[in-house]
């Protein structure tokens, strides 16, 4: 990092390439290598490194700024949501001006340079700002509608869906023009297996901001719950056009392809999704089914056993709810119990009595 800031780009690149040879997923090394590439005028290479970081986290501000700078350098449109994420993570003194900017504003490029300068040499997820006297000051980003929506959704851990929906109703009255609130509630409806209500909220979110990525991913989930496999793939393509990364959309696309009898495509989608979020329980279950459908029985059984060992209590429920026999009956039953929950971290299901439960797993 010091070599990049000092302009010793050849030295920096050699050090960073060595670090990344040992750990290709090192987010800070990728961010610094992207910054070095951008300084050398290699914006495409820079964007590749920044995207690799942001596949794993939206919370590394240096990478978010670099991604926007690389897009501008390449003459590509800046995605409004990416700018929104960066603006909300910016230091308090810079945040208001950034929030007023739009992707096409001429003031965007100099504003991003000022933001990067304010970060000093911090390319971590910790939030600090240079104080101008050689020191650093920590700051906390202001809670956004996204943060509030996520916090409300997280209450589902308590097992009371009605309380969560009531909390969303209060949040919507407080923030009636915030699409993130509707998007998070739409995802919650998916988890509850309620596609009609989910679609209503996702479409309301898109009506408020047509550039948002996640409602489009959510609509793919709605299509899967309805058994509209081709529709799910179409919704995934629309979400990708808006910049959706290799997370939830890959799982919905994999599930759709599996049900369309295209297991190789399904496995490719699921593995790409798991590379970004490796703890997504549903993706491992679907991948086991896809591998079996593709004729790789040994790999399928290995993956299935990994799932069963990681969540034994859940798979006891799934085995009891299984219909018919053969490979993966408990996996298919488990997916039915999870309804529309394909989350990467907050897993829920309904037990045989219809009670909402948390799914605890170690994968």
GIMOCOR-V931843 format. One record per residue. N is the residue number from 1. SS is DSSP state (~ for helix, > for strand, _ for the rest). OMEGA is omega in whole degrees, -180 to 180 (none if undefined). Layout:
# GIMOCOR-V931843
n->{N N}
ss->{SS SS}
omega->{OMEGA OMEGA}
This chain:
# GIMOCOR-V931843
n->{1 2 3 4 5 6 7 8 9 10 11 12 13 14 15 16 17 18 19 20 21 22 23 24 25 26 27 28 29 30 31 32 33 34 35 36 37 38 39 40 41 42 43 44 45 46 47 48 49 50 51 52 53 54 55 56 57 58 59 60 61 62 63 64 65 66 67 68 69 70 71 72 73 74 75 76 77 78 79 80 81 82 83 84 85 86 87 88 89 90 91 92 93 94 95 96 97 98 99 100 101 102 103 104 105 106 107 108 109 110 111 112 113 114 115 116 117 118 119 120 121 122 123 124 125 126 127 128 129 130 131 132 133 134 135 136 137 138 139 140 141 142 143 144 145 146 147 148 149 150 151 152 153 154 155 156 157 158 159 160 161 162 163 164 165 166 167 168 169 170 171 172 173 174 175 176 177 178 179 180 181 182 183 184 185 186 187 188 189 190 191 192 193 194 195 196 197 198 199 200 201 202 203 204 205 206 207 208 209 210 211 212 213 214 215 216 217 218 219 220 221 222 223 224 225 226 227 228 229 230 231 232 233 234 235 236 237 238 239 240 241 242 243 244 245 246 247 248 249 250 251 252 253 254 255 256 257 258 259 260 261 262 263 264 265 266 267 268 269 270 271 272 273 274 275 276 277 278 279 280 281 282 283 284 285 286 287 288 289 290 291 292 293 294 295 296 297 298 299 300 301 302 303 304 305 306 307 308 309 310 311 312 313 314 315 316 317 318 319 320 321 322 323 324 325 326 327 328 329 330 331 332 333 334 335 336 337 338 339 340 341 342 343 344 345 346 347 348 349 350 351 352 353 354 355 356 357 358 359 360 361 362 363}
ss->{_ ~ ~ ~ ~ _ _ _ ~ ~ ~ ~ ~ ~ ~ ~ ~ ~ ~ ~ ~ ~ _ _ _ _ ~ ~ ~ ~ ~ ~ ~ ~ ~ ~ ~ ~ ~ _ _ _ ~ ~ ~ ~ ~ ~ ~ ~ ~ ~ ~ ~ _ _ _ _ _ _ ~ ~ ~ ~ ~ ~ ~ ~ ~ ~ ~ ~ ~ _ _ _ _ _ _ ~ ~ ~ ~ ~ ~ ~ ~ ~ ~ _ _ ~ ~ ~ ~ ~ ~ ~ ~ ~ _ _ _ _ _ _ ~ ~ ~ ~ ~ ~ ~ ~ ~ ~ ~ ~ ~ _ _ _ _ _ _ _ _ > > > _ _ _ _ _ > > > _ _ _ _ _ _ ~ ~ ~ ~ ~ ~ ~ ~ ~ ~ ~ ~ ~ ~ _ _ ~ ~ ~ ~ ~ ~ ~ ~ ~ ~ ~ ~ ~ ~ _ _ _ _ ~ ~ ~ ~ ~ ~ ~ ~ ~ ~ ~ ~ ~ _ _ _ ~ ~ ~ ~ ~ ~ ~ ~ ~ ~ ~ ~ ~ ~ _ _ _ _ _ ~ ~ ~ ~ ~ ~ ~ ~ ~ ~ ~ ~ _ _ _ ~ ~ ~ ~ ~ ~ ~ ~ ~ ~ ~ ~ ~ _ _ _ _ _ _ ~ ~ ~ ~ ~ ~ ~ ~ ~ ~ ~ ~ _ _ _ ~ ~ ~ ~ ~ ~ ~ ~ ~ ~ ~ ~ ~ ~ _ _ _ _ ~ ~ ~ ~ ~ ~ ~ ~ ~ ~ ~ ~ ~ _ _ _ ~ ~ ~ ~ ~ ~ ~ ~ ~ ~ ~ ~ ~ ~ _ ~ ~ ~ ~ ~ ~ ~ ~ ~ ~ _ _ _ _ _ _ _ ~ ~ ~ ~ ~ ~ ~ ~ ~ ~ _ _ _ _ _ _ _ _ _ > > > _ _ _ _ _ > > > _ _ _ _ _}
omega->{179 -180 178 -178 180 179 179 -167 178 179 -179 -177 179 179 -177 177 178 178 -176 173 178 -179 -176 -178 -179 -172 -179 178 177 -179 179 179 175 180 178 180 179 178 179 -179 179 -172 180 178 178 -178 178 179 180 179 179 176 -173 169 -173 -179 171 -167 177 -169 -180 178 178 177 -179 178 179 179 180 178 178 -180 -180 -178 -180 -180 175 180 -177 -178 178 177 179 -180 -180 -177 -178 177 -175 175 -175 -177 -177 -172 -177 -179 179 -179 179 -177 174 -173 -176 -176 179 -179 -175 -176 178 178 178 177 178 180 -179 178 -180 179 -176 179 -179 175 179 177 177 -175 175 178 176 -176 179 -180 179 180 180 175 178 175 178 176 178 177 180 175 176 180 -178 178 179 180 178 180 -177 179 -179 176 -179 176 -179 -177 -179 179 179 -179 176 178 176 179 177 -180 178 177 180 -176 -172 -176 -178 -177 -179 179 180 -180 179 178 176 178 178 176 177 -179 180 179 -176 -173 -178 178 178 -180 180 -179 179 -180 175 178 -180 177 178 179 -175 -178 -179 -177 -167 177 177 175 178 178 173 176 176 -180 178 179 179 -179 179 -171 179 177 179 180 178 179 177 -180 178 179 179 179 177 175 178 -178 -173 179 -172 -175 179 -180 179 178 178 179 178 180 178 -179 175 -179 -180 -171 180 177 180 -178 180 178 -175 178 177 178 -179 176 180 -178 -170 -179 -179 -173 -176 -179 177 179 179 180 177 179 180 179 179 180 179 177 180 -171 -177 178 179 -180 179 180 179 180 176 179 -176 178 -177 -178 -173 -178 179 -177 169 176 -177 179 180 -179 -176 178 -179 -178 180 -177 170 179 179 177 180 177 179 178 176 179 179 -179 -177 179 174 -175 178 -175 -177 -170 178 173 177 -179 -175 177 179 -180 180 -177 169 176 177 -177 173 -177 none}
